[in-house]
Amino acid sequence: MEQMEIKTICCQAEEKLKKNNKGENKQLPIAIIGAGPVGLAAAAHLARYGQSFIIFESGSQVGENILTWGHVRLFSPWRYNIDKMASKLLKKQDWKEPDLNELPTGKGLVDQYLKPLGNSPEIKNSLYVNTKVLSISRKNMDKMKTANREKQPFVIYAKKNSEFKQFEARAVIDATGTWRNPNPANSNGIWLKEEEEIKNQVFYGIPDILKKNKRRYLNKRVAVIGGGHSAINSLLELAKLKEEYPTTEIVWVLRKGRVEEAYGGEELDALEARGELGSHIHKLVDSGVVRVLTPFRIQYVKGDNGKIELVGETEGCLKTFSDIDEMIVNTGNRPDLSILREVRISIDTATESAKALAPLIDPNIHSCGTVRPHGEKELRQPEKDFYIVGAKSYGRAPTFLMATGYEQVRSIVAYLSGDYETSEKIELELPETGVCSTNVKEESCSSNSCC
């Protein structure tokens, strides 16, 4: 009897394999990993084509990563941050469209746009929150196997709360982003155990200095690491905190040769908000409110009796800066490719972006406003019907725009739905700027700003 049962199971497995080889994977859903703006936009476009899909979100709600910087105001007005197809779905409901010329905060983006979208009838029942994807593979195949590979469904291994689950899909769209994978303070890009040992005194990202994290920084010596606009956001809020708590010390650590390189165009900038950002930090440096260490290329950081010590290279010599209470690291992010070990992907060795995108988005050449529109063709991976989209498709390059991600998934979804002509028509209106966000007052910001 036991042999008969085993034989029956084997025959059923063989029959299922034959069906898959005949193309019956098309009955399976398309999997989207990540329920942020780009992932949900992909869902909206799939709903338009009547495609079956499932969305996996590791957080407890849509847009959870964005809420970690929910207090930050974007440069770009709402019109650049709402996907057109998502807007059509929302307008079927009792949704109040925001003023398209206003600048949302991260929290506003979630509350006024992503939450209603995630709750729309077309998406809600396909959304799995608290579900972390652990790995992706082809069914019954490791990365080395080639024969009939494209005909096998994807297998997605996930953990929902404390329970392990397995899902099958005919295609996968990875929209997990890079936000929770920061670069270290180390100028060589290497994570050292000394930095990890002081993680309770380090914040990677943009803390809510004036509200949620206020007590953490008041009357402390705080070092901000980084030369971009996230770092300037942190510095501006620390300066406001210092007005109320004068013994707060602010130290700005940059790799740049001169601090002036971080100011941008100031009053000559085509974007008023970006210009004001540079002007504000310029005044704070000149007045001595913000102390600058530059060029200071951190070699390692370490704890020292409850304080942080930085050892950095400057002008060919190693120097030490000590007695730091807290450190805010704004040195960018990198993609986590660990869940993709068993799928065949092509990644640029420098940017860690989708390989075909690298020459289009290289931050040494491009700002986010000068990236050429691109779609399915550029994002196509060696693993058929597998795509990396959104910020993760840009790897370490900081030039990503939400509007770019929306165009990416529009093209990909059209292709997966067999609408090849629509997929190839890439049209995208981008504002011409490389700046992504600021806490400069809303009324001072240009309605033509981006990101």
Secondary structure, DSSP 8 states (H G I E B T S, - for coil): -HHHHHHHHHHHHHHHHHHHHTTGGGGS-EEEE--SHHHHHHHHHHHHTT--EEEE-SSSSTTHHHHTTTT-EESS-GGGTS-HHHHHHHHTTT-----TTS--BHHHHIIIIIHHHHTSHHHHTTEE-SEEEEEEEETTB-TT--TTGGGS-EEEEEEETTEEEEEEESEEEE---STTSB--SSTT----HHHHHTGGGEEES---TTTTTHHHHTTSEEEEE-SSHHHHHHHHHHHHHHHHSTT-EEEEE--SS-GGGGTTTGGG-SSHHHHHHHHHHHHHHHTTSEEEE-S-EEEEEEEETTEEEEEEEETTEEEEEEEE-EEEE-S-B----GGGTTS---B-TTT-SBGGGHHHH-TTT--TTS-----HHHHB-SSTTEEE-GGGGGTT-S---HHHHHHHHHHHHHHHTT-HHHHH-------S----EE-S-GGGS-TT---
